[in-house]
Amino acid sequence: MTGHGQGWIGKSFARKEDHRLLTGRGCFVDDRPRPDALHAAFVRSPVASAARVSVDLSEVSGVDGVRAAFASGELGVSGLTALLDREEFTATSMPILATGAVRYAGEPLAIVLAEDPYAAEDGAERASVDFEARQAVTSIEEALAPGAQGVHDELAANTFLDVAPFSDDEIDDVLASAPCVVRTSLRTGRQNALPLEPRGCLAEWVDRDEQLVLHVSTQVPHQVRTAAARCLGLAERQVRVVVTDVGGGFGLKCVVGREEIAAAAAALRLRRPVKWIEDRSEGLSASFHGRQQQYDVRAAFDAGGRILALDADIRCDVGAYSVFPFTSGVEPLMASAELPGVYRVPRYRARARAVATNKAPTAPYRGVSRPQIVAVMERLMERAARELSVDPLELRRRNLIDSFPYTGINGITYDPGSYRESLDLCERRLREEGWFDSRDGDRRVGIGFACFNERTGYGTEAFAQRKMAVVPGYDISEARMDPAGWVTVTTGTSAHGQGHETTLAQIAADQLGLHPDRIKVRQGDTDLVSYGWGTFGSRSAAIGGGAVRLSASRLADKIRTVAAHLLDTEAGNVDLVDGWCRRRDNQEDGLPIAEVAEVSYLRANRLPKDVDPGLSAEAAFDVLTSGTFSNATHGVVVELDPGTGSPRILRYLVVEDCGVVINPKIVDGQVRGGVAQGIAGALYEEIGYDAEGQPTAASLMDYLVPTASEIPEIGVEHLETPCAFTETGAKGMGEGGTIGAPAAVLNAVNDALRGTGVELDALPVRPEHIHRALERNR
Amino acid sequence: MKDQHLISLTVNGEPHEVLAESRRTLADVLRHDLGYTGTHLGCEHGICGACTVLVDGVPARSCLMFGVQADGAEIGTVEGLADGDRLSDLQEAFSRRHGLQCGFCTPGFLMLAEAFLAENPGATREEIREAVSANLCRCTGYQGIVEAVTEVAESRRERA
């Protein structure tokens, strides 16, 4: 294999996306001009729970500009049902428009179509909703209480999923006899991923192609196609999903929304394009949430500070519905499988539940359960260190996995990483900078650490173990050269800000001996790639990039074969360098790649007899193990205001290892953006609900998104342990920042509160909680 | 019973006349009536700042203004920053410093920063950080944005 040494991988190459985005020429879903489109607005449930609901739309059609309105049953669509092939899972259907019962405030009941969005909202306001309200289930405690109101009739004990994936009959004895047992009861708040671009779609039936074309702001075009085809009763070929620029997703856009399907159904019925653009209050209250979980965990340690056993009870408030395709099982299954993290745990027992409540459903928000499990493990480390009078970093070192590949008690095989090295470097830097000394004075300064790994390349095997009925994993790419020698590379991944047009071009450029500017990456169109799994779970560089490298390498092979024929040599004697095919034994002899391209299409008579015309190659790639694991240590220094309790971050350092770094600038940007979202979850953001199930943060006046004033500068240092399981050596790293920050910040706040007798184990940590702790100590 | 008003706007130096309902926001007039879709709507209640444009040189949330309020005004949008295909120094700095990822908030930050630097040519890094905290970004952690604006402030001062 040749084609190495071009050196595009590893370069901070300027993003190809930037020019259009900086000049206002990006194309987000609401930027598509369609003067003939109807605009959709939804009539939504005013209450969180009702046994019976009906919508009267008779006043709606008279509103100026309104063209149609449909309630459930009038649209001709079936609901979305996400399935796990597990006995412990109860499937429930999510109707596209609620019918019969209502299960959360903001649930869509009817769709109104009008000539402009203002008129559509006028129309929706004229709908009258009649309901028989009942007691809303607004917390995990209420949901699990005996005799609780059922969110769905078919659910026992308001539980979608109740699994005990790891059992151990002797663990109670170990816990009873261990020299040290520590506990944590960690709770995390409900968050909204809050992509700056709200959800939205433009649906249109195109007669000539016999296709419903659905432009949608999503991370997963093919899954939207599958869902839309199923709900609308169309063949998959009859649905084309097109995604152009997407203004962030963070997991919220990796599940299928009801509104997109309803808009598509309306477009089919009315034979007119239909556009729906979510507004922010709909987004906050009625799209998808994440993160609301509770953990009761005990850990036993021996006298030397080594973990003996871990026993966990995990409850996730997943809201009212299971979302397609991941199901409500995603949070509890991820949490229970991955809780041990970077530590050697010889005995493990876990129970994990997906609990139904009368709140908006949850989607897999960036990091999915890992922010919580890392916070749990890192709190346990701190507690055990104190009990055993061992330095907390030393205690971590005694437990870190340090030989690879390592297969844990959870059955997961971890690929080589730098668990110990990242901790050592992070500690050393903060010591060198004098932060440990800053704890000695009168100021309330605390230092917090978090050691963790993040599974990134979830391949088909990893998802199959979750027993999803729709199994994501592999990805497919085609590399195609045109007669002038320019290349188009397709991918089934679908970027929403991660810069795939640049990094995937860098990967292909190294294979083809071309400048990345000669390579156009195309994504986000279901007619371009036979199937793809989109972008979530940090999979794109590791898996999508693997497919791109393989397809580009196969294309390079064909180019070399043709070039060898034209140069009268063997393919193995041809190198592709800087746009040329050069004889390895005589670098002076060669021909431009463009000439090979021209021969392949326009002068095919010059091709070797056994070579087909055209220059294209397709490849699929999958990670056939437990996945790939990036790792990192976060170190953060926090100072608490003695008067208000308000925490201020003085220093934030990430030492991370994501294998081969394809584009350092993009990687650093992902780390910093991730940390900012992690800090948001640690200190600021929460979607609350009142006792009636009404969301209390339905605007950005109440949902506190941190700004440049709250987010500090974030230092990033890299270690590089190439991945053994991927084509590129890259591991993926989109979520790590978000995963590590809550644990590190929580530990830092607790460190700053040392001596007060107070420990905080709930996120977000708000100034009032800290203030109260400080008051008690005064 | 639509109440329509004929309003005149100059956008990036181009004169326009448009018929707008009283309640139609300036953002919708710019985006949907005049085709300047570079201005984005992230919250429609004045918090996120993605819709920031310049109204007679002053940054304004175009989601909080009605189109009719801008009658006769000079509007600056992101489409007016580059000179043909040549990016402005601020746009180039945003790319160089990785001050954008998904790019949705970017037009609002660019317009905010242009107006801030015009008003405060001597601004320090900390003042710039405070100024850009008027807008929300969900991707970058703000560092690249602060670095880009600071770099441009410094280079403009040197050139002045």
Chai-1 contact restraints between the chains, C-beta under 6 A:
chainA,res_idxA,chainB,res_idxB,connection_type,confidence,min_distance_angstrom,max_distance_angstrom,comment,restraint_id
A,A14,B,S95,contact,1.0,0.0,6.0,A-B,restraint_1
A,D18,B,S95,contact,1.0,0.0,6.0,A-B,restraint_2
A,L21,B,L100,contact,1.0,0.0,6.0,A-B,restraint_3
A,L21,B,G103,contact,1.0,0.0,6.0,A-B,restraint_4
A,L21,B,T106,contact,1.0,0.0,6.0,A-B,restraint_5
A,L22,B,Q91,contact,1.0,0.0,6.0,A-B,restraint_6
A,L22,B,F94,contact,1.0,0.0,6.0,A-B,restraint_7
A,T23,B,A82,contact,1.0,0.0,6.0,A-B,restraint_8
A,G24,B,G38,contact,1.0,0.0,6.0,A-B,restraint_9
A,G24,B,V78,contact,1.0,0.0,6.0,A-B,restraint_10
A,G24,B,E79,contact,1.0,0.0,6.0,A-B,restraint_11
A,G24,B,P107,contact,1.0,0.0,6.0,A-B,restraint_12
A,G26,B,G103,contact,1.0,0.0,6.0,A-B,restraint_13
A,D31,B,T37,contact,1.0,0.0,6.0,A-B,restraint_14
A,L194,B,R138,contact,1.0,0.0,6.0,A-B,restraint_15
A,L196,B,G42,contact,1.0,0.0,6.0,A-B,restraint_16
A,L196,B,A50,contact,1.0,0.0,6.0,A-B,restraint_17
A,L196,B,F104,contact,1.0,0.0,6.0,A-B,restraint_18
A,L196,B,C105,contact,1.0,0.0,6.0,A-B,restraint_19
A,L196,B,R138,contact,1.0,0.0,6.0,A-B,restraint_20
A,E197,B,F104,contact,1.0,0.0,6.0,A-B,restraint_21
A,G247,B,C102,contact,1.0,0.0,6.0,A-B,restraint_22
A,G247,B,F104,contact,1.0,0.0,6.0,A-B,restraint_23
A,G248,B,C102,contact,1.0,0.0,6.0,A-B,restraint_24
A,G248,B,R138,contact,1.0,0.0,6.0,A-B,restraint_25
A,G248,B,C139,contact,1.0,0.0,6.0,A-B,restraint_26
A,D279,B,E44,contact,1.0,0.0,6.0,A-B,restraint_27
A,R280,B,C43,contact,1.0,0.0,6.0,A-B,restraint_28
A,H496,B,C102,contact,1.0,0.0,6.0,A-B,restraint_29
A,G497,B,Q101,contact,1.0,0.0,6.0,A-B,restraint_30
A,G497,B,C102,contact,1.0,0.0,6.0,A-B,restraint_31
A,G497,B,C139,contact,1.0,0.0,6.0,A-B,restraint_32
A,K665,B,H98,contact,1.0,0.0,6.0,A-B,restraint_33
A,G669,B,H98,contact,1.0,0.0,6.0,A-B,restraint_34
A,G669,B,Q101,contact,1.0,0.0,6.0,A-B,restraint_35
A,R672,B,G141,contact,1.0,0.0,6.0,A-B,restraint_36
A,R672,B,Q143,contact,1.0,0.0,6.0,A-B,restraint_37
A,G673,B,C139,contact,1.0,0.0,6.0,A-B,restraint_38
A,G673,B,T140,contact,1.0,0.0,6.0,A-B,restraint_39
A,G673,B,G141,contact,1.0,0.0,6.0,A-B,restraint_40
A,A676,B,G141,contact,1.0,0.0,6.0,A-B,restraint_41
A,S699,B,H45,contact,1.0,0.0,6.0,A-B,restraint_42
A,L700,B,C43,contact,1.0,0.0,6.0,A-B,restraint_43
A,L700,B,I47,contact,1.0,0.0,6.0,A-B,restraint_44
A,V705,B,L136,contact,1.0,0.0,6.0,A-B,restraint_45
A,T707,B,S133,contact,1.0,0.0,6.0,A-B,restraint_46
A,A708,B,R129,contact,1.0,0.0,6.0,A-B,restraint_47
A,A708,B,V132,contact,1.0,0.0,6.0,A-B,restraint_48
A,A708,B,S133,contact,1.0,0.0,6.0,A-B,restraint_49
A,A708,B,Y142,contact,1.0,0.0,6.0,A-B,restraint_50
A,S709,B,S133,contact,1.0,0.0,6.0,A-B,restraint_51
A,I711,B,G141,contact,1.0,0.0,6.0,A-B,restraint_52
A,I711,B,Y142,contact,1.0,0.0,6.0,A-B,restraint_53
A,E713,B,Q143,contact,1.0,0.0,6.0,A-B,restraint_54
A,I714,B,G141,contact,1.0,0.0,6.0,A-B,restraint_55
